[in-house]
Amino acid sequence: MTWPNLLSTLRIAMVPMFIVAVLEGRPGWAFTIFGLAGITDLLDGYIARFYKQQSVLGAYLDPAADKLLVTSAFILLAWPGVPTGLQIPIWVTVLVITRDIIIVGVALIVRLTIGLKKFPPSRVSKWNTGFQLAAVFIYLLTGLSHQFDLLAKGVLAVMVLLTGWSGLEYANRFIFHANDLPAQMQAEEVAAASGAESSSPEGD
């Protein structure tokens, strides 16, 4: 197993520790664990790209670890009675999870029907992911000090807007521009073939 995959596996192993810390009312520990998990996410991506350790397993393991951690955080921070600081509204958590389920479902349907394997995230989607992480960090901090309450609400409001924006963007891509997907698939195949040729050893 490569180092990036080991780091992704470690991040998954941190999820139960994070859950226990939140349920036991230890926001400091929860914040630390979530922060360390975020560092492993940065490291596995850097190592995979810099040392060319990308793998098929990593392509699934890394986003699965991210979604498991972030989804667990949103559910816990919205659950009534959980001893945290400021509570995330339940409808926000439902919105985040519903968007992810719809995107994964549509991607699976497109892959099974026309064979398109890659769905690179848009810039808005990347911004949304960043604000999701920031929202969790700051909401965990509200369990340590209420001076972060206003900042937490502001970051969450921006995240909600980006979640809706990115959801509409994906809907526009898959529903109204479905005819462009085969061309995208063909471009991916050409790029993959070019990469294979450039990496193959030259003959004598």
C-alpha positions as CSV (number, residue, x, y, z in Angstrom):
1,M,0.0,0.0,0.0
2,T,1.3,3.5,-0.9
3,W,1.9,6.3,1.6
4,P,-1.1,8.3,0.3
5,N,-3.4,5.3,0.8
6,L,-2.0,4.7,4.3
7,L,-2.7,8.4,5.2
8,S,-6.2,8.1,3.8
9,T,-6.7,4.9,5.9
10,L,-5.4,6.7,9.0
11,R,-7.9,9.5,8.3
12,I,-10.7,7.0,8.3
13,A,-9.4,5.5,11.5
14,M,-9.6,9.0,13.1
15,V,-13.4,9.3,12.4
16,P,-14.4,7.1,15.4
17,M,-12.0,9.1,17.6
18,F,-13.5,12.3,16.4
19,I,-17.1,11.1,17.1
20,V,-16.2,10.0,20.6
21,A,-14.6,13.3,21.4
22,V,-17.6,15.2,20.2
23,L,-20.1,13.0,22.0
24,E,-18.2,13.2,25.3
25,G,-18.1,17.0,25.1
26,R,-14.4,17.5,24.4
27,P,-14.3,20.2,21.7
28,G,-10.6,20.7,22.2
29,W,-9.8,17.1,21.4
30,A,-12.4,17.1,18.6
31,F,-10.8,20.2,17.1
32,T,-7.3,18.6,17.3
33,I,-8.4,15.3,15.7
34,F,-10.2,17.1,12.9
35,G,-7.2,19.3,12.3
36,L,-4.8,16.3,12.2
37,A,-7.2,14.6,9.8
38,G,-7.0,17.7,7.6
39,I,-3.2,17.6,7.6
40,T,-3.2,14.0,6.5
41,D,-5.5,15.0,3.6
42,L,-3.1,17.7,2.5
43,L,-0.1,15.3,2.8
44,D,-1.6,12.4,0.9
45,G,-2.5,14.7,-2.0
46,Y,1.0,16.2,-2.0
47,I,2.8,12.9,-1.8
48,A,0.6,11.3,-4.5
49,R,1.3,14.2,-7.0
50,F,4.9,14.9,-6.1
51,Y,6.1,11.3,-5.9
52,K,3.7,10.0,-8.6
53,Q,2.0,7.6,-6.3
54,Q,-1.5,8.0,-7.6
55,S,-3.5,4.7,-7.7
56,V,-7.0,3.5,-8.5
57,L,-7.5,2.6,-4.8
58,G,-6.4,6.1,-3.8
59,A,-8.9,7.7,-6.2
60,Y,-11.7,6.1,-4.2
61,L,-10.1,6.0,-0.7
62,D,-9.2,9.7,-0.4
63,P,-12.6,11.2,-1.2
64,A,-14.3,8.5,0.8
65,A,-12.2,9.4,3.8
66,D,-13.0,13.1,3.3
67,K,-16.8,12.6,3.0
68,L,-16.9,10.2,5.9
69,L,-15.2,12.7,8.2
70,V,-17.0,15.8,7.0
71,T,-20.4,14.1,7.0
72,S,-19.9,12.7,10.5
73,A,-19.0,16.2,11.7
74,F,-22.1,17.9,10.2
75,I,-24.4,15.2,11.6
76,L,-22.8,15.4,15.1
77,L,-22.8,19.2,15.2
78,A,-26.4,19.4,14.2
79,W,-27.6,16.6,16.5
80,P,-29.8,17.9,19.3
81,G,-28.4,17.3,22.8
82,V,-24.8,16.7,21.6
83,P,-22.5,18.7,24.0
84,T,-20.9,21.0,21.5
85,G,-20.8,24.8,21.2
86,L,-23.0,26.5,18.6
87,Q,-25.3,24.0,16.8
88,I,-25.5,23.7,13.1
89,P,-29.1,23.9,11.9
90,I,-30.4,20.4,10.9
91,W,-31.6,21.7,7.5
92,V,-28.0,22.7,6.6
93,T,-26.7,19.2,7.3
94,V,-29.6,17.7,5.3
95,L,-28.7,20.1,2.4
96,V,-25.0,19.1,2.5
97,I,-25.7,15.4,2.6
98,T,-28.5,15.5,-0.1
99,R,-26.2,17.4,-2.5
100,D,-23.5,14.8,-2.1
101,I,-25.9,11.9,-2.6
102,I,-27.4,13.4,-5.7
103,I,-24.0,14.1,-7.3
104,V,-22.7,10.6,-6.5
105,G,-25.9,9.1,-7.9
106,V,-25.8,11.1,-11.1
107,A,-22.1,10.3,-11.6
108,L,-22.8,6.6,-11.1
109,I,-25.7,6.7,-13.6
110,V,-23.5,8.5,-16.2
111,R,-20.6,6.1,-15.7
112,L,-22.9,3.1,-16.1
113,T,-24.7,4.5,-19.2
114,I,-21.9,6.1,-21.3
115,G,-18.8,5.0,-19.4
116,L,-17.6,8.5,-18.3
117,K,-15.2,7.8,-15.4
118,K,-13.9,11.2,-14.3
119,F,-15.9,14.2,-13.0
120,P,-13.4,16.9,-12.1
121,P,-14.8,19.2,-9.4
122,S,-15.5,22.8,-10.5
123,R,-14.0,25.8,-8.9
124,V,-17.2,26.5,-7.0
125,S,-17.3,23.0,-5.7
126,K,-13.7,23.3,-4.4
127,W,-14.7,26.6,-2.7
128,N,-17.6,24.8,-1.2
129,T,-15.4,22.0,0.2
130,G,-13.1,24.6,1.7
131,F,-15.9,26.4,3.4
132,Q,-17.4,23.1,4.7
133,L,-14.1,22.4,6.4
134,A,-13.8,25.9,7.7
135,A,-17.3,25.8,9.1
136,V,-16.6,22.6,11.0
137,F,-13.4,24.0,12.4
138,I,-15.0,27.2,13.6
139,Y,-18.1,25.5,15.0
140,L,-15.8,23.2,17.0
141,L,-14.1,26.4,18.3
142,T,-17.4,27.7,19.6
143,G,-17.3,24.9,22.1
144,L,-14.2,26.5,23.5
145,S,-15.2,30.1,23.3
146,H,-18.4,31.9,22.2
147,Q,-16.4,34.7,20.7
148,F,-16.4,32.6,17.5
149,D,-20.2,32.4,17.3
150,L,-20.7,35.3,14.8
151,L,-17.8,34.1,12.6
152,A,-19.2,30.6,12.6
153,K,-22.6,31.8,11.4
154,G,-21.1,33.9,8.7
155,V,-18.9,31.1,7.3
156,L,-21.9,28.7,7.4
157,A,-24.0,31.2,5.5
158,V,-21.4,31.5,2.7
159,M,-21.1,27.7,2.7
160,V,-24.9,27.3,2.2
161,L,-24.8,29.7,-0.7
162,L,-21.9,27.8,-2.3
163,T,-23.6,24.4,-1.7
164,G,-26.7,25.6,-3.6
165,W,-24.6,27.2,-6.3
166,S,-22.4,24.1,-6.9
167,G,-25.5,21.9,-6.8
168,L,-27.1,24.0,-9.5
169,E,-23.9,24.0,-11.5
170,Y,-23.8,20.2,-11.5
171,A,-27.4,20.0,-12.4
172,N,-26.8,22.3,-15.4
173,R,-23.8,20.2,-16.4
174,F,-25.6,16.8,-16.2
175,I,-29.1,17.8,-17.3
176,F,-28.8,20.6,-19.8
177,H,-25.3,19.7,-21.2
178,A,-25.5,15.9,-21.2
179,N,-24.7,15.9,-24.9
180,D,-21.3,17.3,-24.2
181,L,-20.4,14.3,-21.9
182,P,-19.4,11.9,-24.7
183,A,-17.0,14.5,-26.1
184,Q,-15.5,14.9,-22.7
185,M,-15.1,11.1,-22.4
186,Q,-13.3,11.0,-25.8
187,A,-10.9,13.7,-24.7
188,E,-10.1,11.8,-21.5
189,E,-9.3,8.7,-23.6
190,V,-7.0,10.6,-25.9
191,A,-5.2,12.2,-22.9
192,A,-4.8,8.7,-21.3
193,A,-3.5,7.3,-24.5
194,S,-1.0,10.1,-24.9
195,G,0.2,9.7,-21.3
196,A,0.7,5.9,-21.9
197,E,2.7,6.6,-25.1
198,S,5.0,9.2,-23.4
199,S,5.7,6.9,-20.4
200,S,6.5,3.8,-22.6
201,P,10.2,3.0,-23.2
202,E,11.5,3.9,-26.6
203,G,12.8,1.2,-28.9
204,D,16.4,0.8,-29.9
